[in-house]
Amino acid sequence: MIEFRNSLQNRQPDDSLPVHLQSLWYDANGNWEKSHELIQDLEDVDSARIHAYLHRKEGDQGNALYWYRRAGVPAFNGSLEDEWEYLVGEL
């Protein structure tokens, strides 16, 4: 987690990072569009989970709830910062 947090100071994410972490890297650096672009067409559970978080952050609660259901998890009941930390920790 510390290494990933330190990488947020770089100009771009390390290419060796899994796409899920690249998505969260872009989100942390204020590029919601790029973050969303990286995971929007992926079918796996982790992508659906990140997708839910991104739409929650965007303020689109209905869409976020759809993606939480697709991921098979309940909607996150905490701050956006806590959810981001949780996702990074899980990945």
PDB file of N, CA, C and O in Angstrom:
ATOM      1  N   MET A   1       0.824  -1.193   0.000  1.00  0.00           N
ATOM      2  CA  MET A   1       0.000   0.000   0.000  1.00  0.00           C
ATOM      3  C   MET A   1       0.869   1.257   0.000  1.00  0.00           C
ATOM      4  O   MET A   1       0.569   2.214  -0.714  1.00  0.00           O
ATOM      5  N   ILE A   2       1.929   1.264   0.784  1.00  0.00           N
ATOM      6  CA  ILE A   2       2.805   2.442   0.861  1.00  0.00           C
ATOM      7  C   ILE A   2       3.465   2.694  -0.491  1.00  0.00           C
ATOM      8  O   ILE A   2       3.544   3.834  -0.950  1.00  0.00           O
ATOM      9  N   GLU A   3       3.934   1.628  -1.120  1.00  0.00           N
ATOM     10  CA  GLU A   3       4.575   1.773  -2.430  1.00  0.00           C
ATOM     11  C   GLU A   3       3.582   2.337  -3.459  1.00  0.00           C
ATOM     12  O   GLU A   3       3.934   3.201  -4.261  1.00  0.00           O
ATOM     13  N   PHE A   4       2.348   1.841  -3.424  1.00  0.00           N
ATOM     14  CA  PHE A   4       1.331   2.332  -4.347  1.00  0.00           C
ATOM     15  C   PHE A   4       1.040   3.807  -4.075  1.00  0.00           C
ATOM     16  O   PHE A   4       0.966   4.611  -5.005  1.00  0.00           O
ATOM     17  N   ARG A   5       0.877   4.156  -2.809  1.00  0.00           N
ATOM     18  CA  ARG A   5       0.633   5.567  -2.453  1.00  0.00           C
ATOM     19  C   ARG A   5       1.779   6.458  -2.926  1.00  0.00           C
ATOM     20  O   ARG A   5       1.544   7.552  -3.438  1.00  0.00           O
ATOM     21  N   ASN A   6       2.996   6.001  -2.759  1.00  0.00           N
ATOM     22  CA  ASN A   6       4.155   6.781  -3.211  1.00  0.00           C
ATOM     23  C   ASN A   6       4.132   6.969  -4.725  1.00  0.00           C
ATOM     24  O   ASN A   6       4.581   7.999  -5.229  1.00  0.00           O
ATOM     25  N   SER A   7       3.614   5.983  -5.450  1.00  0.00           N
ATOM     26  CA  SER A   7       3.581   6.064  -6.915  1.00  0.00           C
ATOM     27  C   SER A   7       2.609   7.133  -7.403  1.00  0.00           C
ATOM     28  O   SER A   7       2.667   7.532  -8.566  1.00  0.00           O
ATOM     29  N   LEU A   8       1.720   7.601  -6.532  1.00  0.00           N
ATOM     30  CA  LEU A   8       0.752   8.623  -6.924  1.00  0.00           C
ATOM     31  C   LEU A   8       1.432   9.941  -7.266  1.00  0.00           C
ATOM     32  O   LEU A   8       0.825  10.811  -7.890  1.00  0.00           O
ATOM     33  N   GLN A   9       2.681  10.093  -6.863  1.00  0.00           N
ATOM     34  CA  GLN A   9       3.438  11.300  -7.169  1.00  0.00           C
ATOM     35  C   GLN A   9       4.056  11.250  -8.570  1.00  0.00           C
ATOM     36  O   GLN A   9       4.528  12.268  -9.077  1.00  0.00           O
ATOM     37  N   ASN A  10       4.054  10.079  -9.188  1.00  0.00           N
ATOM     38  CA  ASN A  10       4.612   9.932 -10.530  1.00  0.00           C
ATOM     39  C   ASN A  10       3.685  10.567 -11.564  1.00  0.00           C
ATOM     40  O   ASN A  10       2.519  10.847 -11.283  1.00  0.00           O
ATOM     41  N   ARG A  11       4.219  10.787 -12.754  1.00  0.00           N
ATOM     42  CA  ARG A  11       3.423  11.389 -13.831  1.00  0.00           C
ATOM     43  C   ARG A  11       2.380  10.440 -14.386  1.00  0.00           C
ATOM     44  O   ARG A  11       1.355  10.877 -14.908  1.00  0.00           O
ATOM     45  N   GLN A  12       2.632   9.149 -14.281  1.00  0.00           N
ATOM     46  CA  GLN A  12       1.691   8.137 -14.744  1.00  0.00           C
ATOM     47  C   GLN A  12       1.934   6.853 -13.966  1.00  0.00           C
ATOM     48  O   GLN A  12       2.996   6.687 -13.364  1.00  0.00           O
ATOM     49  N   PRO A  13       0.962   5.937 -13.969  1.00  0.00           N
ATOM     50  CA  PRO A  13       1.153   4.698 -13.221  1.00  0.00           C
ATOM     51  C   PRO A  13       2.179   3.794 -13.903  1.00  0.00           C
ATOM     52  O   PRO A  13       2.420   3.888 -15.107  1.00  0.00           O
ATOM     53  N   ASP A  14       2.754   2.943 -13.118  1.00  0.00           N
ATOM     54  CA  ASP A  14       3.688   1.948 -13.642  1.00  0.00           C
ATOM     55  C   ASP A  14       2.916   0.981 -14.544  1.00  0.00           C
ATOM     56  O   ASP A  14       1.865   0.471 -14.158  1.00  0.00           O
ATOM     57  N   ASP A  15       3.439   0.736 -15.738  1.00  0.00           N
ATOM     58  CA  ASP A  15       2.774  -0.165 -16.692  1.00  0.00           C
ATOM     59  C   ASP A  15       2.626  -1.584 -16.160  1.00  0.00           C
ATOM     60  O   ASP A  15       1.780  -2.341 -16.636  1.00  0.00           O
ATOM     61  N   SER A  16       3.442  -1.948 -15.179  1.00  0.00           N
ATOM     62  CA  SER A  16       3.376  -3.305 -14.650  1.00  0.00           C
ATOM     63  C   SER A  16       2.222  -3.488 -13.654  1.00  0.00           C
ATOM     64  O   SER A  16       1.920  -4.615 -13.261  1.00  0.00           O
ATOM     65  N   LEU A  17       1.583  -2.398 -13.249  1.00  0.00           N
ATOM     66  CA  LEU A  17       0.435  -2.506 -12.338  1.00  0.00           C
ATOM     67  C   LEU A  17      -0.738  -3.168 -13.052  1.00  0.00           C
ATOM     68  O   LEU A  17      -0.959  -2.927 -14.239  1.00  0.00           O
ATOM     69  N   PRO A  18      -1.487  -3.996 -12.340  1.00  0.00           N
ATOM     70  CA  PRO A  18      -2.719  -4.535 -12.929  1.00  0.00           C
ATOM     71  C   PRO A  18      -3.655  -3.388 -13.297  1.00  0.00           C
ATOM     72  O   PRO A  18      -3.603  -2.321 -12.684  1.00  0.00           O
ATOM     73  N   VAL A  19      -4.492  -3.599 -14.273  1.00  0.00           N
ATOM     74  CA  VAL A  19      -5.383  -2.553 -14.773  1.00  0.00           C
ATOM     75  C   VAL A  19      -6.267  -1.990 -13.663  1.00  0.00           C
ATOM     76  O   VAL A  19      -6.595  -0.804 -13.681  1.00  0.00           O
ATOM     77  N   HIS A  20      -6.653  -2.816 -12.706  1.00  0.00           N
ATOM     78  CA  HIS A  20      -7.511  -2.348 -11.609  1.00  0.00           C
ATOM     79  C   HIS A  20      -6.789  -1.291 -10.777  1.00  0.00           C
ATOM     80  O   HIS A  20      -7.377  -0.270 -10.420  1.00  0.00           O
ATOM     81  N   LEU A  21      -5.532  -1.533 -10.471  1.00  0.00           N
ATOM     82  CA  LEU A  21      -4.768  -0.548  -9.709  1.00  0.00           C
ATOM     83  C   LEU A  21      -4.445   0.675 -10.555  1.00  0.00           C
ATOM     84  O   LEU A  21      -4.383   1.788 -10.031  1.00  0.00           O
ATOM     85  N   GLN A  22      -4.239   0.488 -11.850  1.00  0.00           N
ATOM     86  CA  GLN A  22      -4.039   1.650 -12.716  1.00  0.00           C
ATOM     87  C   GLN A  22      -5.282   2.534 -12.684  1.00  0.00           C
ATOM     88  O   GLN A  22      -5.177   3.759 -12.633  1.00  0.00           O
ATOM     89  N   SER A  23      -6.449   1.914 -12.715  1.00  0.00           N
ATOM     90  CA  SER A  23      -7.697   2.669 -12.662  1.00  0.00           C
ATOM     91  C   SER A  23      -7.781   3.476 -11.372  1.00  0.00           C
ATOM     92  O   SER A  23      -8.133   4.655 -11.399  1.00  0.00           O
ATOM     93  N   LEU A  24      -7.464   2.855 -10.255  1.00  0.00           N
ATOM     94  CA  LEU A  24      -7.515   3.561  -8.974  1.00  0.00           C
ATOM     95  C   LEU A  24      -6.421   4.617  -8.875  1.00  0.00           C
ATOM     96  O   LEU A  24      -6.601   5.630  -8.201  1.00  0.00           O
ATOM     97  N   TRP A  25      -5.296   4.393  -9.536  1.00  0.00           N
ATOM     98  CA  TRP A  25      -4.221   5.393  -9.583  1.00  0.00           C
ATOM     99  C   TRP A  25      -4.728   6.653 -10.290  1.00  0.00           C
ATOM    100  O   TRP A  25      -4.565   7.766  -9.792  1.00  0.00           O
ATOM    101  N   TYR A  26      -5.344   6.458 -11.455  1.00  0.00           N
ATOM    102  CA  TYR A  26      -5.866   7.616 -12.197  1.00  0.00           C
ATOM    103  C   TYR A  26      -6.954   8.336 -11.392  1.00  0.00           C
ATOM    104  O   TYR A  26      -7.006   9.566 -11.380  1.00  0.00           O
ATOM    105  N   ASP A  27      -7.808   7.584 -10.731  1.00  0.00           N
ATOM    106  CA  ASP A  27      -8.834   8.212  -9.910  1.00  0.00           C
ATOM    107  C   ASP A  27      -8.200   9.080  -8.824  1.00  0.00           C
ATOM    108  O   ASP A  27      -8.619  10.219  -8.615  1.00  0.00           O
ATOM    109  N   ALA A  28      -7.207   8.553  -8.143  1.00  0.00           N
ATOM    110  CA  ALA A  28      -6.546   9.305  -7.065  1.00  0.00           C
ATOM    111  C   ALA A  28      -5.855  10.552  -7.588  1.00  0.00           C
ATOM    112  O   ALA A  28      -5.645  11.509  -6.842  1.00  0.00           O
ATOM    113  N   ASN A  29      -5.504  10.545  -8.864  1.00  0.00           N
ATOM    114  CA  ASN A  29      -4.836  11.692  -9.467  1.00  0.00           C
ATOM    115  C   ASN A  29      -5.804  12.591 -10.223  1.00  0.00           C
ATOM    116  O   ASN A  29      -5.393  13.403 -11.052  1.00  0.00           O
ATOM    117  N   GLY A  30      -7.087  12.442  -9.930  1.00  0.00           N
ATOM    118  CA  GLY A  30      -8.084  13.367 -10.467  1.00  0.00           C
ATOM    119  C   GLY A  30      -8.521  13.122 -11.890  1.00  0.00           C
ATOM    120  O   GLY A  30      -9.124  13.999 -12.509  1.00  0.00           O
ATOM    121  N   ASN A  31      -8.228  11.940 -12.428  1.00  0.00           N
ATOM    122  CA  ASN A  31      -8.616  11.647 -13.803  1.00  0.00           C
ATOM    123  C   ASN A  31      -9.691  10.559 -13.795  1.00  0.00           C
ATOM    124  O   ASN A  31      -9.431   9.403 -14.127  1.00  0.00           O
ATOM    125  N   TRP A  32     -10.910  10.963 -13.406  1.00  0.00           N
ATOM    126  CA  TRP A  32     -12.025  10.026 -13.330  1.00  0.00           C
ATOM    127  C   TRP A  32     -12.288   9.371 -14.684  1.00  0.00           C
ATOM    128  O   TRP A  32     -12.537   8.168 -14.760  1.00  0.00           O
ATOM    129  N   GLU A  33     -12.231  10.153 -15.733  1.00  0.00           N
ATOM    130  CA  GLU A  33     -12.526   9.631 -17.078  1.00  0.00           C
ATOM    131  C   GLU A  33     -11.589   8.485 -17.464  1.00  0.00           C
ATOM    132  O   GLU A  33     -12.049   7.447 -17.940  1.00  0.00           O
ATOM    133  N   LYS A  34     -10.289   8.661 -17.265  1.00  0.00           N
ATOM    134  CA  LYS A  34      -9.319   7.615 -17.595  1.00  0.00           C
ATOM    135  C   LYS A  34      -9.536   6.404 -16.701  1.00  0.00           C
ATOM    136  O   LYS A  34      -9.463   5.265 -17.162  1.00  0.00           O
ATOM    137  N   SER A  35      -9.800   6.648 -15.430  1.00  0.00           N
ATOM    138  CA  SER A  35     -10.060   5.562 -14.494  1.00  0.00           C
ATOM    139  C   SER A  35     -11.245   4.725 -14.967  1.00  0.00           C
ATOM    140  O   SER A  35     -11.181   3.496 -14.989  1.00  0.00           O
ATOM    141  N   HIS A  36     -12.304   5.392 -15.336  1.00  0.00           N
ATOM    142  CA  HIS A  36     -13.516   4.727 -15.808  1.00  0.00           C
ATOM    143  C   HIS A  36     -13.262   4.002 -17.126  1.00  0.00           C
ATOM    144  O   HIS A  36     -13.714   2.873 -17.316  1.00  0.00           O
ATOM    145  N   GLU A  37     -12.551   4.640 -18.016  1.00  0.00           N
ATOM    146  CA  GLU A  37     -12.242   4.054 -19.326  1.00  0.00           C
ATOM    147  C   GLU A  37     -11.529   2.711 -19.190  1.00  0.00           C
ATOM    148  O   GLU A  37     -11.797   1.781 -19.951  1.00  0.00           O
ATOM    149  N   LEU A  38     -10.634   2.612 -18.234  1.00  0.00           N
ATOM    150  CA  LEU A  38      -9.842   1.387 -18.073  1.00  0.00           C
ATOM    151  C   LEU A  38     -10.675   0.186 -17.634  1.00  0.00           C
ATOM    152  O   LEU A  38     -10.336  -0.947 -17.974  1.00  0.00           O
ATOM    153  N   ILE A  39     -11.745   0.405 -16.894  1.00  0.00           N
ATOM    154  CA  ILE A  39     -12.477  -0.743 -16.346  1.00  0.00           C
ATOM    155  C   ILE A  39     -13.901  -0.903 -16.891  1.00  0.00           C
ATOM    156  O   ILE A  39     -14.551  -1.913 -16.622  1.00  0.00           O
ATOM    157  N   GLN A  40     -14.385   0.072 -17.647  1.00  0.00           N
ATOM    158  CA  GLN A  40     -15.802   0.054 -18.030  1.00  0.00           C
ATOM    159  C   GLN A  40     -16.216  -1.141 -18.885  1.00  0.00           C
ATOM    160  O   GLN A  40     -17.380  -1.541 -18.840  1.00  0.00           O
ATOM    161  N   ASP A  41     -15.317  -1.712 -19.649  1.00  0.00           N
ATOM    162  CA  ASP A  41     -15.689  -2.825 -20.528  1.00  0.00           C
ATOM    163  C   ASP A  41     -15.231  -4.181 -20.007  1.00  0.00           C
ATOM    164  O   ASP A  41     -15.393  -5.192 -20.690  1.00  0.00           O
ATOM    165  N   LEU A  42     -14.663  -4.213 -18.808  1.00  0.00           N
ATOM    166  CA  LEU A  42     -14.194  -5.474 -18.237  1.00  0.00           C
ATOM    167  C   LEU A  42     -15.338  -6.156 -17.491  1.00  0.00           C
ATOM    168  O   LEU A  42     -16.194  -5.487 -16.912  1.00  0.00           O
ATOM    169  N   GLU A  43     -15.350  -7.474 -17.509  1.00  0.00           N
ATOM    170  CA  GLU A  43     -16.473  -8.245 -16.977  1.00  0.00           C
ATOM    171  C   GLU A  43     -16.223  -8.858 -15.601  1.00  0.00           C
ATOM    172  O   GLU A  43     -17.118  -9.502 -15.052  1.00  0.00           O
ATOM    173  N   ASP A  44     -15.044  -8.679 -15.036  1.00  0.00           N
ATOM    174  CA  ASP A  44     -14.722  -9.351 -13.779  1.00  0.00           C
ATOM    175  C   ASP A  44     -15.297  -8.614 -12.567  1.00  0.00           C
ATOM    176  O   ASP A  44     -15.704  -7.456 -12.665  1.00  0.00           O
ATOM    177  N   VAL A  45     -15.324  -9.293 -11.446  1.00  0.00           N
ATOM    178  CA  VAL A  45     -15.904  -8.757 -10.216  1.00  0.00           C
ATOM    179  C   VAL A  45     -15.157  -7.523  -9.732  1.00  0.00           C
ATOM    180  O   VAL A  45     -15.785  -6.550  -9.314  1.00  0.00           O
ATOM    181  N   ASP A  46     -13.822  -7.545  -9.780  1.00  0.00           N
ATOM    182  CA  ASP A  46     -13.045  -6.388  -9.317  1.00  0.00           C
ATOM    183  C   ASP A  46     -13.363  -5.142 -10.139  1.00  0.00           C
ATOM    184  O   ASP A  46     -13.460  -4.044  -9.591  1.00  0.00           O
ATOM    185  N   SER A  47     -13.524  -5.303 -11.429  1.00  0.00           N
ATOM    186  CA  SER A  47     -13.867  -4.167 -12.285  1.00  0.00           C
ATOM    187  C   SER A  47     -15.255  -3.631 -11.947  1.00  0.00           C
ATOM    188  O   SER A  47     -15.465  -2.419 -11.908  1.00  0.00           O
ATOM    189  N   ALA A  48     -16.198  -4.532 -11.704  1.00  0.00           N
ATOM    190  CA  ALA A  48     -17.547  -4.100 -11.327  1.00  0.00           C
ATOM    191  C   ALA A  48     -17.511  -3.345 -10.004  1.00  0.00           C
ATOM    192  O   ALA A  48     -18.233  -2.365  -9.821  1.00  0.00           O
ATOM    193  N   ARG A  49     -16.680  -3.799  -9.095  1.00  0.00           N
ATOM    194  CA  ARG A  49     -16.554  -3.150  -7.782  1.00  0.00           C
ATOM    195  C   ARG A  49     -15.982  -1.744  -7.925  1.00  0.00           C
ATOM    196  O   ARG A  49     -16.476  -0.803  -7.304  1.00  0.00           O
ATOM    197  N   ILE A  50     -14.939  -1.603  -8.745  1.00  0.00           N
ATOM    198  CA  ILE A  50     -14.350  -0.282  -8.991  1.00  0.00           C
ATOM    199  C   ILE A  50     -15.346   0.598  -9.737  1.00  0.00           C
ATOM    200  O   ILE A  50     -15.472   1.790  -9.457  1.00  0.00           O
ATOM    201  N   HIS A  51     -16.039   0.004 -10.675  1.00  0.00           N
ATOM    202  CA  HIS A  51     -17.050   0.725 -11.451  1.00  0.00           C
ATOM    203  C   HIS A  51     -18.110   1.304 -10.508  1.00  0.00           C
ATOM    204  O   HIS A  51     -18.525   2.452 -10.667  1.00  0.00           O
ATOM    205  N   ALA A  52     -18.543   0.510  -9.534  1.00  0.00           N
ATOM    206  CA  ALA A  52     -19.524   0.982  -8.545  1.00  0.00           C
ATOM    207  C   ALA A  52     -18.970   2.176  -7.778  1.00  0.00           C
ATOM    208  O   ALA A  52     -19.649   3.190  -7.615  1.00  0.00           O
ATOM    209  N   TYR A  53     -17.740   2.047  -7.311  1.00  0.00           N
ATOM    210  CA  TYR A  53     -17.101   3.133  -6.569  1.00  0.00           C
ATOM    211  C   TYR A  53     -17.048   4.406  -7.413  1.00  0.00           C
ATOM    212  O   TYR A  53     -17.363   5.492  -6.926  1.00  0.00           O
ATOM    213  N   LEU A  54     -16.649   4.272  -8.675  1.00  0.00           N
ATOM    214  CA  LEU A  54     -16.518   5.455  -9.536  1.00  0.00           C
ATOM    215  C   LEU A  54     -17.857   6.150  -9.752  1.00  0.00           C
ATOM    216  O   LEU A  54     -17.932   7.379  -9.743  1.00  0.00           O
ATOM    217  N   HIS A  55     -18.909   5.367  -9.944  1.00  0.00           N
ATOM    218  CA  HIS A  55     -20.223   6.002 -10.141  1.00  0.00           C
ATOM    219  C   HIS A  55     -20.756   6.590  -8.838  1.00  0.00           C
ATOM    220  O   HIS A  55     -21.479   7.587  -8.850  1.00  0.00           O
ATOM    221  N   ARG A  56     -20.402   5.979  -7.732  1.00  0.00           N
ATOM    222  CA  ARG A  56     -20.753   6.582  -6.448  1.00  0.00           C
ATOM    223  C   ARG A  56     -20.042   7.922  -6.302  1.00  0.00           C
ATOM    224  O   ARG A  56     -20.638   8.908  -5.869  1.00  0.00           O
ATOM    225  N   LYS A  57     -18.780   7.947  -6.662  1.00  0.00           N
ATOM    226  CA  LYS A  57     -17.996   9.185  -6.581  1.00  0.00           C
ATOM    227  C   LYS A  57     -18.581  10.249  -7.509  1.00  0.00           C
ATOM    228  O   LYS A  57     -18.616  11.431  -7.168  1.00  0.00           O
ATOM    229  N   GLU A  58     -19.029   9.826  -8.658  1.00  0.00           N
ATOM    230  CA  GLU A  58     -19.625  10.727  -9.645  1.00  0.00           C
ATOM    231  C   GLU A  58     -20.957  11.297  -9.142  1.00  0.00           C
ATOM    232  O   GLU A  58     -21.414  12.337  -9.616  1.00  0.00           O
ATOM    233  N   GLY A  59     -21.563  10.613  -8.191  1.00  0.00           N
ATOM    234  CA  GLY A  59     -22.851  11.054  -7.682  1.00  0.00           C
ATOM    235  C   GLY A  59     -24.034  10.348  -8.318  1.00  0.00           C
ATOM    236  O   GLY A  59     -25.181  10.729  -8.084  1.00  0.00           O
ATOM    237  N   ASP A  60     -23.770   9.325  -9.117  1.00  0.00           N
ATOM    238  CA  ASP A  60     -24.819   8.566  -9.792  1.00  0.00           C
ATOM    239  C   ASP A  60     -25.125   7.316  -8.966  1.00  0.00           C
ATOM    240  O   ASP A  60     -24.663   6.219  -9.283  1.00  0.00           O
ATOM    241  N   GLN A  61     -25.900   7.497  -7.915  1.00  0.00           N
ATOM    242  CA  GLN A  61     -26.160   6.420  -6.960  1.00  0.00           C
ATOM    243  C   GLN A  61     -26.860   5.225  -7.602  1.00  0.00           C
ATOM    244  O   GLN A  61     -26.543   4.080  -7.279  1.00  0.00           O
ATOM    245  N   GLY A  62     -27.799   5.472  -8.500  1.00  0.00           N
ATOM    246  CA  GLY A  62     -28.505   4.376  -9.164  1.00  0.00           C
ATOM    247  C   GLY A  62     -27.556   3.490  -9.948  1.00  0.00           C
ATOM    248  O   GLY A  62     -27.621   2.264  -9.856  1.00  0.00           O
ATOM    249  N   ASN A  63     -26.685   4.101 -10.709  1.00  0.00           N
ATOM    250  CA  ASN A  63     -25.705   3.347 -11.485  1.00  0.00           C
ATOM    251  C   ASN A  63     -24.728   2.631 -10.555  1.00  0.00           C
ATOM    252  O   ASN A  63     -24.348   1.487 -10.805  1.00  0.00           O
ATOM    253  N   ALA A  64     -24.325   3.311  -9.482  1.00  0.00           N
ATOM    254  CA  ALA A  64     -23.420   2.687  -8.513  1.00  0.00           C
ATOM    255  C   ALA A  64     -24.063   1.428  -7.928  1.00  0.00           C
ATOM    256  O   ALA A  64     -23.409   0.390  -7.822  1.00  0.00           O
ATOM    257  N   LEU A  65     -25.330   1.515  -7.552  1.00  0.00           N
ATOM    258  CA  LEU A  65     -26.016   0.356  -6.971  1.00  0.00           C
ATOM    259  C   LEU A  65     -26.084  -0.803  -7.962  1.00  0.00           C
ATOM    260  O   LEU A  65     -25.945  -1.966  -7.584  1.00  0.00           O
ATOM    261  N   TYR A  66     -26.301  -0.472  -9.232  1.00  0.00           N
ATOM    262  CA  TYR A  66     -26.294  -1.510 -10.266  1.00  0.00           C
ATOM    263  C   TYR A  66     -24.960  -2.245 -10.273  1.00  0.00           C
ATOM    264  O   TYR A  66     -24.934  -3.475 -10.330  1.00  0.00           O
ATOM    265  N   TRP A  67     -23.851  -1.511 -10.216  1.00  0.00           N
ATOM    266  CA  TRP A  67     -22.524  -2.130 -10.283  1.00  0.00           C
ATOM    267  C   TRP A  67     -22.166  -2.865  -8.993  1.00  0.00           C
ATOM    268  O   TRP A  67     -21.463  -3.875  -9.042  1.00  0.00           O
ATOM    269  N   TYR A  68     -22.627  -2.387  -7.851  1.00  0.00           N
ATOM    270  CA  TYR A  68     -22.431  -3.164  -6.616  1.00  0.00           C
ATOM    271  C   TYR A  68     -23.141  -4.515  -6.755  1.00  0.00           C
ATOM    272  O   TYR A  68     -22.587  -5.547  -6.377  1.00  0.00           O
ATOM    273  N   ARG A  69     -24.367  -4.510  -7.297  1.00  0.00           N
ATOM    274  CA  ARG A  69     -25.085  -5.782  -7.508  1.00  0.00           C
ATOM    275  C   ARG A  69     -24.322  -6.676  -8.471  1.00  0.00           C
ATOM    276  O   ARG A  69     -24.202  -7.879  -8.238  1.00  0.00           O
ATOM    277  N   ARG A  70     -23.803  -6.099  -9.552  1.00  0.00           N
ATOM    278  CA  ARG A  70     -23.022  -6.897 -10.508  1.00  0.00           C
ATOM    279  C   ARG A  70     -21.790  -7.519  -9.846  1.00  0.00           C
ATOM    280  O   ARG A  70     -21.375  -8.627 -10.187  1.00  0.00           O
ATOM    281  N   ALA A  71     -21.221  -6.786  -8.901  1.00  0.00           N
ATOM    282  CA  ALA A  71     -20.038  -7.289  -8.186  1.00  0.00           C
ATOM    283  C   ALA A  71     -20.427  -8.297  -7.105  1.00  0.00           C
ATOM    284  O   ALA A  71     -19.573  -9.016  -6.585  1.00  0.00           O
ATOM    285  N   GLY A  72     -21.723  -8.348  -6.767  1.00  0.00           N
ATOM    286  CA  GLY A  72     -22.181  -9.273  -5.741  1.00  0.00           C
ATOM    287  C   GLY A  72     -21.838  -8.829  -4.330  1.00  0.00           C
ATOM    288  O   GLY A  72     -21.661  -9.654  -3.433  1.00  0.00           O
ATOM    289  N   VAL A  73     -21.744  -7.516  -4.140  1.00  0.00           N
ATOM    290  CA  VAL A  73     -21.407  -6.976  -2.815  1.00  0.00           C
ATOM    291  C   VAL A  73     -22.419  -5.893  -2.450  1.00  0.00           C
ATOM    292  O   VAL A  73     -23.021  -5.274  -3.327  1.00  0.00           O
ATOM    293  N   PRO A  74     -22.600  -5.670  -1.150  1.00  0.00           N
ATOM    294  CA  PRO A  74     -23.488  -4.570  -0.752  1.00  0.00           C
ATOM    295  C   PRO A  74     -22.820  -3.224  -1.039  1.00  0.00           C
ATOM    296  O   PRO A  74     -21.596  -3.135  -1.140  1.00  0.00           O
ATOM    297  N   ALA A  75     -23.622  -2.205  -1.166  1.00  0.00           N
ATOM    298  CA  ALA A  75     -23.083  -0.859  -1.363  1.00  0.00           C
ATOM    299  C   ALA A  75     -22.176  -0.515  -0.187  1.00  0.00           C
ATOM    300  O   ALA A  75     -22.474  -0.846   0.961  1.00  0.00           O
ATOM    301  N   PHE A  76     -21.082   0.142  -0.483  1.00  0.00           N
ATOM    302  CA  PHE A  76     -20.120   0.511   0.558  1.00  0.00           C
ATOM    303  C   PHE A  76     -20.752   1.534   1.486  1.00  0.00           C
ATOM    304  O   PHE A  76     -21.383   2.490   1.036  1.00  0.00           O
ATOM    305  N   ASN A  77     -20.579   1.327   2.770  1.00  0.00           N
ATOM    306  CA  ASN A  77     -21.200   2.202   3.763  1.00  0.00           C
ATOM    307  C   ASN A  77     -20.109   2.975   4.500  1.00  0.00           C
ATOM    308  O   ASN A  77     -19.878   2.759   5.690  1.00  0.00           O
ATOM    309  N   GLY A  78     -19.455   3.859   3.794  1.00  0.00           N
ATOM    310  CA  GLY A  78     -18.396   4.671   4.370  1.00  0.00           C
ATOM    311  C   GLY A  78     -18.044   5.781   3.408  1.00  0.00           C
ATOM    312  O   GLY A  78     -18.720   5.984   2.400  1.00  0.00           O
ATOM    313  N   SER A  79     -16.986   6.497   3.722  1.00  0.00           N
ATOM    314  CA  SER A  79     -16.578   7.608   2.868  1.00  0.00           C
ATOM    315  C   SER A  79     -15.960   7.094   1.565  1.00  0.00           C
ATOM    316  O   SER A  79     -15.547   5.938   1.471  1.00  0.00           O
ATOM    317  N   LEU A  80     -15.908   7.963   0.581  1.00  0.00           N
ATOM    318  CA  LEU A  80     -15.237   7.613  -0.677  1.00  0.00           C
ATOM    319  C   LEU A  80     -13.770   7.299  -0.430  1.00  0.00           C
ATOM    320  O   LEU A  80     -13.217   6.384  -1.041  1.00  0.00           O
ATOM    321  N   GLU A  81     -13.140   8.049   0.459  1.00  0.00           N
ATOM    322  CA  GLU A  81     -11.731   7.813   0.775  1.00  0.00           C
ATOM    323  C   GLU A  81     -11.533   6.432   1.384  1.00  0.00           C
ATOM    324  O   GLU A  81     -10.585   5.722   1.046  1.00  0.00           O
ATOM    325  N   ASP A  82     -12.441   6.056   2.287  1.00  0.00           N
ATOM    326  CA  ASP A  82     -12.358   4.726   2.896  1.00  0.00           C
ATOM    327  C   ASP A  82     -12.573   3.626   1.857  1.00  0.00           C
ATOM    328  O   ASP A  82     -11.924   2.581   1.906  1.00  0.00           O
ATOM    329  N   GLU A  83     -13.478   3.866   0.927  1.00  0.00           N
ATOM    330  CA  GLU A  83     -13.732   2.858  -0.107  1.00  0.00           C
ATOM    331  C   GLU A  83     -12.518   2.717  -1.018  1.00  0.00           C
ATOM    332  O   GLU A  83     -12.142   1.604  -1.385  1.00  0.00           O
ATOM    333  N   TRP A  84     -11.906   3.840  -1.385  1.00  0.00           N
ATOM    334  CA  TRP A  84     -10.705   3.788  -2.218  1.00  0.00           C
ATOM    335  C   TRP A  84      -9.613   2.988  -1.506  1.00  0.00           C
ATOM    336  O   TRP A  84      -8.972   2.127  -2.109  1.00  0.00           O
ATOM    337  N   GLU A  85      -9.406   3.279  -0.225  1.00  0.00           N
ATOM    338  CA  GLU A  85      -8.400   2.560   0.577  1.00  0.00           C
ATOM    339  C   GLU A  85      -8.708   1.069   0.622  1.00  0.00           C
ATOM    340  O   GLU A  85      -7.811   0.236   0.485  1.00  0.00           O
ATOM    341  N   TYR A  86      -9.963   0.744   0.812  1.00  0.00           N
ATOM    342  CA  TYR A  86     -10.391  -0.651   0.859  1.00  0.00           C
ATOM    343  C   TYR A  86     -10.062  -1.346  -0.463  1.00  0.00           C
ATOM    344  O   TYR A  86      -9.484  -2.432  -0.476  1.00  0.00           O
ATOM    345  N   LEU A  87     -10.430  -0.717  -1.557  1.00  0.00           N
ATOM    346  CA  LEU A  87     -10.188  -1.319  -2.873  1.00  0.00           C
ATOM    347  C   LEU A  87      -8.712  -1.531  -3.137  1.00  0.00           C
ATOM    348  O   LEU A  87      -8.311  -2.599  -3.599  1.00  0.00           O
ATOM    349  N   VAL A  88      -7.903  -0.532  -2.851  1.00  0.00           N
ATOM    350  CA  VAL A  88      -6.457  -0.673  -3.055  1.00  0.00           C
ATOM    351  C   VAL A  88      -5.915  -1.800  -2.182  1.00  0.00           C
ATOM    352  O   VAL A  88      -5.107  -2.611  -2.634  1.00  0.00           O
ATOM    353  N   GLY A  89      -6.361  -1.845  -0.942  1.00  0.00           N
ATOM    354  CA  GLY A  89      -5.907  -2.903  -0.036  1.00  0.00           C
ATOM    355  C   GLY A  89      -6.287  -4.291  -0.502  1.00  0.00           C
ATOM    356  O   GLY A  89      -5.520  -5.239  -0.332  1.00  0.00           O
ATOM    357  N   GLU A  90      -7.464  -4.417  -1.087  1.00  0.00           N
ATOM    358  CA  GLU A  90      -7.925  -5.718  -1.579  1.00  0.00           C
ATOM    359  C   GLU A  90      -7.186  -6.163  -2.839  1.00  0.00           C
ATOM    360  O   GLU A  90      -7.022  -7.357  -3.091  1.00  0.00           O
ATOM    361  N   LEU A  91      -6.747  -5.188  -3.621  1.00  0.00           N
ATOM    362  CA  LEU A  91      -6.102  -5.526  -4.889  1.00  0.00           C
ATOM    363  C   LEU A  91      -4.596  -5.629  -4.719  1.00  0.00           C
ATOM    364  O   LEU A  91      -3.884  -5.907  -5.684  1.00  0.00           O
TER     365      LEU A  91
END
